[in-house]
Amino acid sequence: MSTAAKSLLILTLLSGFAAALLPEETLGSALLIACGSFFSLLLLALIAGRKIKFDPVLR
């Protein structure tokens, strides 16, 4: 896992926990939006960091 993916995972977890613990009227919806955007960026970082090896010779 790349460092970008690790940092996005930490940000996703922190914003998710903060959204669950804080009351709804104090930044509740903004934290849920941040959690969703960090999660989508995490998925993109995981897909981009994947090393796909192409072997032209079929064995």
mmCIF file as Biopython writes it, N, C-alpha, C and O atoms, coordinates in Angstrom:
data_model
#
loop_
_atom_site.group_PDB
_atom_site.id
_atom_site.type_symbol
_atom_site.label_atom_id
_atom_site.label_alt_id
_atom_site.label_comp_id
_atom_site.label_asym_id
_atom_site.label_entity_id
_atom_site.label_seq_id
_atom_site.pdbx_PDB_ins_code
_atom_site.Cartn_x
_atom_site.Cartn_y
_atom_site.Cartn_z
_atom_site.occupancy
_atom_site.B_iso_or_equiv
_atom_site.auth_seq_id
_atom_site.auth_asym_id
_atom_site.pdbx_PDB_model_num
ATOM 1   N N  . MET A ? 1  ? 0.856   -1.170  0.000   1.0 0.0 1  A 1 
ATOM 2   C CA . MET A ? 1  ? 0.000   0.000   0.000   1.0 0.0 1  A 1 
ATOM 3   C C  . MET A ? 1  ? 0.902   1.232   0.000   1.0 0.0 1  A 1 
ATOM 4   O O  . MET A ? 1  ? 1.858   1.307   0.771   1.0 0.0 1  A 1 
ATOM 5   N N  . SER A ? 2  ? 0.604   2.165   -0.838  1.0 0.0 2  A 1 
ATOM 6   C CA . SER A ? 2  ? 1.416   3.369   -0.952  1.0 0.0 2  A 1 
ATOM 7   C C  . SER A ? 2  ? 1.168   4.299   0.235   1.0 0.0 2  A 1 
ATOM 8   O O  . SER A ? 2  ? 0.220   4.121   0.999   1.0 0.0 2  A 1 
ATOM 9   N N  . THR A ? 3  ? 2.036   5.287   0.367   1.0 0.0 3  A 1 
ATOM 10  C CA . THR A ? 3  ? 1.885   6.233   1.472   1.0 0.0 3  A 1 
ATOM 11  C C  . THR A ? 3  ? 0.641   7.097   1.285   1.0 0.0 3  A 1 
ATOM 12  O O  . THR A ? 3  ? 0.004   7.492   2.261   1.0 0.0 3  A 1 
ATOM 13  N N  . ALA A ? 4  ? 0.297   7.390   0.033   1.0 0.0 4  A 1 
ATOM 14  C CA . ALA A ? 4  ? -0.925  8.164   -0.218  1.0 0.0 4  A 1 
ATOM 15  C C  . ALA A ? 4  ? -2.152  7.372   0.206   1.0 0.0 4  A 1 
ATOM 16  O O  . ALA A ? 4  ? -3.080  7.922   0.799   1.0 0.0 4  A 1 
ATOM 17  N N  . ALA A ? 5  ? -2.155  6.081   -0.097  1.0 0.0 5  A 1 
ATOM 18  C CA . ALA A ? 5  ? -3.292  5.242   0.281   1.0 0.0 5  A 1 
ATOM 19  C C  . ALA A ? 5  ? -3.374  5.101   1.796   1.0 0.0 5  A 1 
ATOM 20  O O  . ALA A ? 5  ? -4.471  5.089   2.355   1.0 0.0 5  A 1 
ATOM 21  N N  . LYS A ? 6  ? -2.236  4.995   2.464   1.0 0.0 6  A 1 
ATOM 22  C CA . LYS A ? 6  ? -2.235  4.896   3.927   1.0 0.0 6  A 1 
ATOM 23  C C  . LYS A ? 6  ? -2.765  6.172   4.570   1.0 0.0 6  A 1 
ATOM 24  O O  . LYS A ? 6  ? -3.546  6.117   5.521   1.0 0.0 6  A 1 
ATOM 25  N N  . SER A ? 7  ? -2.339  7.317   4.049   1.0 0.0 7  A 1 
ATOM 26  C CA . SER A ? 7  ? -2.817  8.576   4.616   1.0 0.0 7  A 1 
ATOM 27  C C  . SER A ? 7  ? -4.305  8.782   4.341   1.0 0.0 7  A 1 
ATOM 28  O O  . SER A ? 7  ? -5.022  9.308   5.192   1.0 0.0 7  A 1 
ATOM 29  N N  . LEU A ? 8  ? -4.776  8.373   3.164   1.0 0.0 8  A 1 
ATOM 30  C CA . LEU A ? 8  ? -6.206  8.486   2.869   1.0 0.0 8  A 1 
ATOM 31  C C  . LEU A ? 8  ? -7.029  7.537   3.728   1.0 0.0 8  A 1 
ATOM 32  O O  . LEU A ? 8  ? -8.157  7.859   4.103   1.0 0.0 8  A 1 
ATOM 33  N N  . LEU A ? 9  ? -6.474  6.366   4.043   1.0 0.0 9  A 1 
ATOM 34  C CA . LEU A ? 9  ? -7.158  5.441   4.935   1.0 0.0 9  A 1 
ATOM 35  C C  . LEU A ? 9  ? -7.296  6.035   6.326   1.0 0.0 9  A 1 
ATOM 36  O O  . LEU A ? 9  ? -8.355  5.923   6.945   1.0 0.0 9  A 1 
ATOM 37  N N  . ILE A ? 10 ? -6.251  6.659   6.821   1.0 0.0 10 A 1 
ATOM 38  C CA . ILE A ? 10 ? -6.302  7.290   8.142   1.0 0.0 10 A 1 
ATOM 39  C C  . ILE A ? 10 ? -7.302  8.441   8.141   1.0 0.0 10 A 1 
ATOM 40  O O  . ILE A ? 10 ? -8.079  8.586   9.084   1.0 0.0 10 A 1 
ATOM 41  N N  . LEU A ? 11 ? -7.289  9.266   7.082   1.0 0.0 11 A 1 
ATOM 42  C CA . LEU A ? 11 ? -8.244  10.378  6.999   1.0 0.0 11 A 1 
ATOM 43  C C  . LEU A ? 11 ? -9.682  9.874   6.922   1.0 0.0 11 A 1 
ATOM 44  O O  . LEU A ? 11 ? -10.581 10.468  7.516   1.0 0.0 11 A 1 
ATOM 45  N N  . THR A ? 12 ? -9.899  8.792   6.198   1.0 0.0 12 A 1 
ATOM 46  C CA . THR A ? 12 ? -11.238 8.223   6.102   1.0 0.0 12 A 1 
ATOM 47  C C  . THR A ? 12 ? -11.721 7.727   7.456   1.0 0.0 12 A 1 
ATOM 48  O O  . THR A ? 12 ? -12.858 7.985   7.851   1.0 0.0 12 A 1 
ATOM 49  N N  . LEU A ? 13 ? -10.858 7.019   8.160   1.0 0.0 13 A 1 
ATOM 50  C CA . LEU A ? 13 ? -11.236 6.509   9.482   1.0 0.0 13 A 1 
ATOM 51  C C  . LEU A ? 13 ? -11.485 7.631   10.477  1.0 0.0 13 A 1 
ATOM 52  O O  . LEU A ? 13 ? -12.450 7.586   11.240  1.0 0.0 13 A 1 
ATOM 53  N N  . LEU A ? 14 ? -10.618 8.639   10.473  1.0 0.0 14 A 1 
ATOM 54  C CA . LEU A ? 14 ? -10.792 9.747   11.405  1.0 0.0 14 A 1 
ATOM 55  C C  . LEU A ? 14 ? -12.076 10.532  11.145  1.0 0.0 14 A 1 
ATOM 56  O O  . LEU A ? 14 ? -12.800 10.876  12.079  1.0 0.0 14 A 1 
ATOM 57  N N  . SER A ? 15 ? -12.350 10.810  9.881   1.0 0.0 15 A 1 
ATOM 58  C CA . SER A ? 15 ? -13.571 11.563  9.578   1.0 0.0 15 A 1 
ATOM 59  C C  . SER A ? 15 ? -14.817 10.716  9.836   1.0 0.0 15 A 1 
ATOM 60  O O  . SER A ? 15 ? -15.855 11.252  10.224  1.0 0.0 15 A 1 
ATOM 61  N N  . GLY A ? 16 ? -14.729 9.413   9.627   1.0 0.0 16 A 1 
ATOM 62  C CA . GLY A ? 16 ? -15.862 8.536   9.920   1.0 0.0 16 A 1 
ATOM 63  C C  . GLY A ? 16 ? -16.150 8.457   11.416  1.0 0.0 16 A 1 
ATOM 64  O O  . GLY A ? 16 ? -17.305 8.521   11.836  1.0 0.0 16 A 1 
ATOM 65  N N  . PHE A ? 17 ? -15.097 8.319   12.214  1.0 0.0 17 A 1 
ATOM 66  C CA . PHE A ? 17 ? -15.277 8.291   13.672  1.0 0.0 17 A 1 
ATOM 67  C C  . PHE A ? 17 ? -15.782 9.629   14.192  1.0 0.0 17 A 1 
ATOM 68  O O  . PHE A ? 17 ? -16.639 9.670   15.076  1.0 0.0 17 A 1 
ATOM 69  N N  . ALA A ? 18 ? -15.257 10.722  13.649  1.0 0.0 18 A 1 
ATOM 70  C CA . ALA A ? 18 ? -15.707 12.044  14.080  1.0 0.0 18 A 1 
ATOM 71  C C  . ALA A ? 18 ? -17.170 12.275  13.713  1.0 0.0 18 A 1 
ATOM 72  O O  . ALA A ? 18 ? -17.916 12.878  14.484  1.0 0.0 18 A 1 
ATOM 73  N N  . ALA A ? 19 ? -17.578 11.799  12.545  1.0 0.0 19 A 1 
ATOM 74  C CA . ALA A ? 19 ? -18.976 11.955  12.134  1.0 0.0 19 A 1 
ATOM 75  C C  . ALA A ? 19 ? -19.890 11.127  13.016  1.0 0.0 19 A 1 
ATOM 76  O O  . ALA A ? 19 ? -21.024 11.525  13.281  1.0 0.0 19 A 1 
ATOM 77  N N  . ALA A ? 20 ? -19.410 9.979   13.474  1.0 0.0 20 A 1 
ATOM 78  C CA . ALA A ? 20 ? -20.237 9.126   14.332  1.0 0.0 20 A 1 
ATOM 79  C C  . ALA A ? 20 ? -20.328 9.676   15.753  1.0 0.0 20 A 1 
ATOM 80  O O  . ALA A ? 20 ? -21.353 9.510   16.416  1.0 0.0 20 A 1 
ATOM 81  N N  . LEU A ? 21 ? -19.281 10.319  16.220  1.0 0.0 21 A 1 
ATOM 82  C CA . LEU A ? 21 ? -19.254 10.762  17.613  1.0 0.0 21 A 1 
ATOM 83  C C  . LEU A ? 21 ? -19.819 12.169  17.825  1.0 0.0 21 A 1 
ATOM 84  O O  . LEU A ? 21 ? -20.391 12.454  18.878  1.0 0.0 21 A 1 
ATOM 85  N N  . LEU A ? 22 ? -19.664 13.039  16.841  1.0 0.0 22 A 1 
ATOM 86  C CA . LEU A ? 22 ? -20.157 14.407  17.009  1.0 0.0 22 A 1 
ATOM 87  C C  . LEU A ? 22 ? -21.659 14.471  16.756  1.0 0.0 22 A 1 
ATOM 88  O O  . LEU A ? 22 ? -22.194 13.682  15.978  1.0 0.0 22 A 1 
ATOM 89  N N  . PRO A ? 23 ? -22.332 15.403  17.406  1.0 0.0 23 A 1 
ATOM 90  C CA . PRO A ? 23 ? -23.768 15.580  17.116  1.0 0.0 23 A 1 
ATOM 91  C C  . PRO A ? 23 ? -23.979 16.066  15.675  1.0 0.0 23 A 1 
ATOM 92  O O  . PRO A ? 23 ? -23.078 16.633  15.057  1.0 0.0 23 A 1 
ATOM 93  N N  . GLU A ? 24 ? -25.168 15.833  15.169  1.0 0.0 24 A 1 
ATOM 94  C CA . GLU A ? 24 ? -25.475 16.136  13.765  1.0 0.0 24 A 1 
ATOM 95  C C  . GLU A ? 24 ? -25.379 17.628  13.453  1.0 0.0 24 A 1 
ATOM 96  O O  . GLU A ? 24 ? -24.975 17.995  12.350  1.0 0.0 24 A 1 
ATOM 97  N N  . GLU A ? 25 ? -25.738 18.486  14.389  1.0 0.0 25 A 1 
ATOM 98  C CA . GLU A ? 25 ? -25.773 19.914  14.080  1.0 0.0 25 A 1 
ATOM 99  C C  . GLU A ? 25 ? -24.384 20.547  14.033  1.0 0.0 25 A 1 
ATOM 100 O O  . GLU A ? 25 ? -24.238 21.663  13.536  1.0 0.0 25 A 1 
ATOM 101 N N  . THR A ? 26 ? -23.361 19.855  14.542  1.0 0.0 26 A 1 
ATOM 102 C CA . THR A ? 26 ? -22.011 20.423  14.483  1.0 0.0 26 A 1 
ATOM 103 C C  . THR A ? 26 ? -21.163 19.632  13.493  1.0 0.0 26 A 1 
ATOM 104 O O  . THR A ? 26 ? -20.549 18.629  13.856  1.0 0.0 26 A 1 
ATOM 105 N N  . LEU A ? 27 ? -21.132 20.077  12.271  1.0 0.0 27 A 1 
ATOM 106 C CA . LEU A ? 27 ? -20.313 19.523  11.200  1.0 0.0 27 A 1 
ATOM 107 C C  . LEU A ? 27 ? -20.620 18.070  10.852  1.0 0.0 27 A 1 
ATOM 108 O O  . LEU A ? 27 ? -19.769 17.402  10.265  1.0 0.0 27 A 1 
ATOM 109 N N  . GLY A ? 28 ? -21.780 17.563  11.184  1.0 0.0 28 A 1 
ATOM 110 C CA . GLY A ? 28 ? -22.104 16.163  10.930  1.0 0.0 28 A 1 
ATOM 111 C C  . GLY A ? 28 ? -22.143 15.817  9.462   1.0 0.0 28 A 1 
ATOM 112 O O  . GLY A ? 28 ? -21.528 14.841  9.033   1.0 0.0 28 A 1 
ATOM 113 N N  . SER A ? 29 ? -22.864 16.609  8.686   1.0 0.0 29 A 1 
ATOM 114 C CA . SER A ? 29 ? -22.982 16.291  7.261   1.0 0.0 29 A 1 
ATOM 115 C C  . SER A ? 29 ? -21.687 16.589  6.505   1.0 0.0 29 A 1 
ATOM 116 O O  . SER A ? 29 ? -21.366 15.897  5.539   1.0 0.0 29 A 1 
ATOM 117 N N  . ALA A ? 30 ? -20.946 17.602  6.931   1.0 0.0 30 A 1 
ATOM 118 C CA . ALA A ? 30 ? -19.679 17.910  6.267   1.0 0.0 30 A 1 
ATOM 119 C C  . ALA A ? 30 ? -18.667 16.791  6.487   1.0 0.0 30 A 1 
ATOM 120 O O  . ALA A ? 30 ? -17.884 16.472  5.592   1.0 0.0 30 A 1 
ATOM 121 N N  . LEU A ? 31 ? -18.684 16.203  7.665   1.0 0.0 31 A 1 
ATOM 122 C CA . LEU A ? 31 ? -17.769 15.097  7.937   1.0 0.0 31 A 1 
ATOM 123 C C  . LEU A ? 31 ? -18.142 13.840  7.150   1.0 0.0 31 A 1 
ATOM 124 O O  . LEU A ? 31 ? -17.265 13.083  6.733   1.0 0.0 31 A 1 
ATOM 125 N N  . LEU A ? 32 ? -19.427 13.623  6.951   1.0 0.0 32 A 1 
ATOM 126 C CA . LEU A ? 32 ? -19.843 12.480  6.132   1.0 0.0 32 A 1 
ATOM 127 C C  . LEU A ? 32 ? -19.453 12.661  4.672   1.0 0.0 32 A 1 
ATOM 128 O O  . LEU A ? 32 ? -19.062 11.702  4.006   1.0 0.0 32 A 1 
ATOM 129 N N  . ILE A ? 33 ? -19.557 13.886  4.177   1.0 0.0 33 A 1 
ATOM 130 C CA . ILE A ? 33 ? -19.131 14.177  2.812   1.0 0.0 33 A 1 
ATOM 131 C C  . ILE A ? 33 ? -17.625 14.002  2.690   1.0 0.0 33 A 1 
ATOM 132 O O  . ILE A ? 33 ? -17.145 13.447  1.702   1.0 0.0 33 A 1 
ATOM 133 N N  . ALA A ? 34 ? -16.878 14.469  3.681   1.0 0.0 34 A 1 
ATOM 134 C CA . ALA A ? 34 ? -15.423 14.301  3.672   1.0 0.0 34 A 1 
ATOM 135 C C  . ALA A ? 34 ? -15.048 12.823  3.737   1.0 0.0 34 A 1 
ATOM 136 O O  . ALA A ? 34 ? -14.115 12.387  3.063   1.0 0.0 34 A 1 
ATOM 137 N N  . CYS A ? 35 ? -15.769 12.057  4.542   1.0 0.0 35 A 1 
ATOM 138 C CA . CYS A ? 35 ? -15.493 10.627  4.658   1.0 0.0 35 A 1 
ATOM 139 C C  . CYS A ? 35 ? -15.726 9.924   3.322   1.0 0.0 35 A 1 
ATOM 140 O O  . CYS A ? 35 ? -14.923 9.082   2.919   1.0 0.0 35 A 1 
ATOM 141 N N  . GLY A ? 36 ? -16.794 10.255  2.649   1.0 0.0 36 A 1 
ATOM 142 C CA . GLY A ? 36 ? -17.081 9.656   1.349   1.0 0.0 36 A 1 
ATOM 143 C C  . GLY A ? 36 ? -16.071 10.037  0.294   1.0 0.0 36 A 1 
ATOM 144 O O  . GLY A ? 36 ? -15.679 9.202   -0.521  1.0 0.0 36 A 1 
ATOM 145 N N  . SER A ? 37 ? -15.642 11.291  0.297   1.0 0.0 37 A 1 
ATOM 146 C CA . SER A ? 37 ? -14.656 11.711  -0.702  1.0 0.0 37 A 1 
ATOM 147 C C  . SER A ? 37 ? -13.290 11.100  -0.423  1.0 0.0 37 A 1 
ATOM 148 O O  . SER A ? 37 ? -12.586 10.713  -1.356  1.0 0.0 37 A 1 
ATOM 149 N N  . PHE A ? 38 ? -12.904 11.007  0.854   1.0 0.0 38 A 1 
ATOM 150 C CA . PHE A ? 38 ? -11.641 10.345  1.185   1.0 0.0 38 A 1 
ATOM 151 C C  . PHE A ? 38 ? -11.681 8.872   0.815   1.0 0.0 38 A 1 
ATOM 152 O O  . PHE A ? 38 ? -10.677 8.316   0.370   1.0 0.0 38 A 1 
ATOM 153 N N  . PHE A ? 39 ? -12.828 8.237   0.993   1.0 0.0 39 A 1 
ATOM 154 C CA . PHE A ? 39 ? -12.950 6.819   0.641   1.0 0.0 39 A 1 
ATOM 155 C C  . PHE A ? 39 ? -12.836 6.603   -0.859  1.0 0.0 39 A 1 
ATOM 156 O O  . PHE A ? 39 ? -12.194 5.653   -1.308  1.0 0.0 39 A 1 
ATOM 157 N N  . SER A ? 40 ? -13.460 7.487   -1.636  1.0 0.0 40 A 1 
ATOM 158 C CA . SER A ? 40 ? -13.357 7.340   -3.088  1.0 0.0 40 A 1 
ATOM 159 C C  . SER A ? 40 ? -11.932 7.597   -3.565  1.0 0.0 40 A 1 
ATOM 160 O O  . SER A ? 40 ? -11.457 6.923   -4.480  1.0 0.0 40 A 1 
ATOM 161 N N  . LEU A ? 41 ? -11.246 8.559   -2.959  1.0 0.0 41 A 1 
ATOM 162 C CA . LEU A ? 41 ? -9.850  8.797   -3.307  1.0 0.0 41 A 1 
ATOM 163 C C  . LEU A ? 41 ? -8.964  7.630   -2.877  1.0 0.0 41 A 1 
ATOM 164 O O  . LEU A ? 41 ? -7.981  7.312   -3.546  1.0 0.0 41 A 1 
ATOM 165 N N  . LEU A ? 42 ? -9.313  6.995   -1.760  1.0 0.0 42 A 1 
ATOM 166 C CA . LEU A ? 42 ? -8.579  5.819   -1.310  1.0 0.0 42 A 1 
ATOM 167 C C  . LEU A ? 42 ? -8.715  4.680   -2.319  1.0 0.0 42 A 1 
ATOM 168 O O  . LEU A ? 42 ? -7.734  4.004   -2.630  1.0 0.0 42 A 1 
ATOM 169 N N  . LEU A ? 43 ? -9.910  4.469   -2.822  1.0 0.0 43 A 1 
ATOM 170 C CA . LEU A ? 43 ? -10.104 3.425   -3.832  1.0 0.0 43 A 1 
ATOM 171 C C  . LEU A ? 43 ? -9.312  3.724   -5.100  1.0 0.0 43 A 1 
ATOM 172 O O  . LEU A ? 43 ? -8.727  2.820   -5.698  1.0 0.0 43 A 1 
ATOM 173 N N  . LEU A ? 44 ? -9.292  4.984   -5.509  1.0 0.0 44 A 1 
ATOM 174 C CA . LEU A ? 44 ? -8.510  5.356   -6.685  1.0 0.0 44 A 1 
ATOM 175 C C  . LEU A ? 44 ? -7.020  5.157   -6.452  1.0 0.0 44 A 1 
ATOM 176 O O  . LEU A ? 44 ? -6.304  4.723   -7.355  1.0 0.0 44 A 1 
ATOM 177 N N  . ALA A ? 45 ? -6.544  5.472   -5.245  1.0 0.0 45 A 1 
ATOM 178 C CA . ALA A ? 45 ? -5.120  5.280   -4.935  1.0 0.0 45 A 1 
ATOM 179 C C  . ALA A ? 45 ? -4.770  3.805   -4.904  1.0 0.0 45 A 1 
ATOM 180 O O  . ALA A ? 45 ? -3.672  3.421   -5.309  1.0 0.0 45 A 1 
ATOM 181 N N  . LEU A ? 46 ? -5.683  2.972   -4.430  1.0 0.0 46 A 1 
ATOM 182 C CA . LEU A ? 46 ? -5.417  1.540   -4.407  1.0 0.0 46 A 1 
ATOM 183 C C  . LEU A ? 46 ? -5.400  0.956   -5.811  1.0 0.0 46 A 1 
ATOM 184 O O  . LEU A ? 46 ? -4.587  0.084   -6.117  1.0 0.0 46 A 1 
ATOM 185 N N  . ILE A ? 47 ? -6.294  1.435   -6.659  1.0 0.0 47 A 1 
ATOM 186 C CA . ILE A ? 47 ? -6.323  0.954   -8.041  1.0 0.0 47 A 1 
ATOM 187 C C  . ILE A ? 47 ? -5.091  1.439   -8.797  1.0 0.0 47 A 1 
ATOM 188 O O  . ILE A ? 47 ? -4.493  0.679   -9.559  1.0 0.0 47 A 1 
ATOM 189 N N  . ALA A ? 48 ? -4.710  2.688   -8.595  1.0 0.0 48 A 1 
ATOM 190 C CA . ALA A ? 48 ? -3.555  3.242   -9.305  1.0 0.0 48 A 1 
ATOM 191 C C  . ALA A ? 48 ? -2.253  2.622   -8.815  1.0 0.0 48 A 1 
ATOM 192 O O  . ALA A ? 48 ? -1.304  2.501   -9.590  1.0 0.0 48 A 1 
ATOM 193 N N  . GLY A ? 49 ? -2.188  2.231   -7.561  1.0 0.0 49 A 1 
ATOM 194 C CA . GLY A ? 49 ? -0.973  1.666   -7.011  1.0 0.0 49 A 1 
ATOM 195 C C  . GLY A ? 49 ? -0.789  0.199   -7.310  1.0 0.0 49 A 1 
ATOM 196 O O  . GLY A ? 49 ? 0.259   -0.374  -7.010  1.0 0.0 49 A 1 
ATOM 197 N N  . ARG A ? 50 ? -1.775  -0.401  -7.886  1.0 0.0 50 A 1 
ATOM 198 C CA . ARG A ? 50 ? -1.707  -1.824  -8.212  1.0 0.0 50 A 1 
ATOM 199 C C  . ARG A ? 50 ? -0.762  -2.047  -9.381  1.0 0.0 50 A 1 
ATOM 200 O O  . ARG A ? 50 ? -0.866  -1.381  -10.411 1.0 0.0 50 A 1 
ATOM 201 N N  . LYS A ? 51 ? 0.136   -2.962  -9.221  1.0 0.0 51 A 1 
ATOM 202 C CA . LYS A ? 51 ? 1.097   -3.239  -10.287 1.0 0.0 51 A 1 
ATOM 203 C C  . LYS A ? 51 ? 0.595   -4.433  -11.089 1.0 0.0 51 A 1 
ATOM 204 O O  . LYS A ? 51 ? 0.575   -5.566  -10.608 1.0 0.0 51 A 1 
ATOM 205 N N  . ILE A ? 52 ? 0.193   -4.152  -12.310 1.0 0.0 52 A 1 
ATOM 206 C CA . ILE A ? 52 ? -0.315  -5.198  -13.185 1.0 0.0 52 A 1 
ATOM 207 C C  . ILE A ? 52 ? 0.828   -5.637  -14.092 1.0 0.0 52 A 1 
ATOM 208 O O  . ILE A ? 52 ? 1.365   -4.841  -14.862 1.0 0.0 52 A 1 
ATOM 209 N N  . LYS A ? 53 ? 1.186   -6.884  -13.994 1.0 0.0 53 A 1 
ATOM 210 C CA . LYS A ? 53 ? 2.280   -7.409  -14.797 1.0 0.0 53 A 1 
ATOM 211 C C  . LYS A ? 53 ? 1.704   -8.056  -16.057 1.0 0.0 53 A 1 
ATOM 212 O O  . LYS A ? 53 ? 0.833   -8.924  -15.994 1.0 0.0 53 A 1 
ATOM 213 N N  . PHE A ? 54 ? 2.210   -7.611  -17.184 1.0 0.0 54 A 1 
ATOM 214 C CA . PHE A ? 54 ? 1.762   -8.138  -18.459 1.0 0.0 54 A 1 
ATOM 215 C C  . PHE A ? 54 ? 2.810   -9.111  -18.972 1.0 0.0 54 A 1 
ATOM 216 O O  . PHE A ? 54 ? 3.964   -8.731  -19.168 1.0 0.0 54 A 1 
ATOM 217 N N  . ASP A ? 55 ? 2.431   -10.339 -19.186 1.0 0.0 55 A 1 
ATOM 218 C CA . ASP A ? 55 ? 3.329   -11.351 -19.702 1.0 0.0 55 A 1 
ATOM 219 C C  . ASP A ? 55 ? 2.864   -11.725 -21.107 1.0 0.0 55 A 1 
ATOM 220 O O  . ASP A ? 55 ? 1.869   -12.434 -21.260 1.0 0.0 55 A 1 
ATOM 221 N N  . PRO A ? 56 ? 3.577   -11.253 -22.140 1.0 0.0 56 A 1 
ATOM 222 C CA . PRO A ? 56 ? 3.117   -11.519 -23.491 1.0 0.0 56 A 1 
ATOM 223 C C  . PRO A ? 56 ? 3.246   -12.991 -23.912 1.0 0.0 56 A 1 
ATOM 224 O O  . PRO A ? 56 ? 2.574   -13.431 -24.845 1.0 0.0 56 A 1 
ATOM 225 N N  . VAL A ? 57 ? 4.097   -13.736 -23.233 1.0 0.0 57 A 1 
ATOM 226 C CA . VAL A ? 57 ? 4.273   -15.143 -23.552 1.0 0.0 57 A 1 
ATOM 227 C C  . VAL A ? 57 ? 3.348   -15.971 -22.660 1.0 0.0 57 A 1 
ATOM 228 O O  . VAL A ? 57 ? 3.526   -16.020 -21.443 1.0 0.0 57 A 1 
ATOM 229 N N  . LEU A ? 58 ? 2.378   -16.606 -23.265 1.0 0.0 58 A 1 
ATOM 230 C CA . LEU A ? 58 ? 1.472   -17.442 -22.488 1.0 0.0 58 A 1 
ATOM 231 C C  . LEU A ? 58 ? 2.154   -18.771 -22.203 1.0 0.0 58 A 1 
ATOM 232 O O  . LEU A ? 58 ? 2.653   -19.431 -23.114 1.0 0.0 58 A 1 
ATOM 233 N N  . ARG A ? 59 ? 2.172   -19.151 -20.959 1.0 0.0 59 A 1 
ATOM 234 C CA . ARG A ? 59 ? 2.865   -20.382 -20.591 1.0 0.0 59 A 1 
ATOM 235 C C  . ARG A ? 59 ? 1.892   -21.493 -20.342 1.0 0.0 59 A 1 
ATOM 236 O O  . ARG A ? 59 ? 2.299   -22.609 -20.020 1.0 0.0 59 A 1 
#
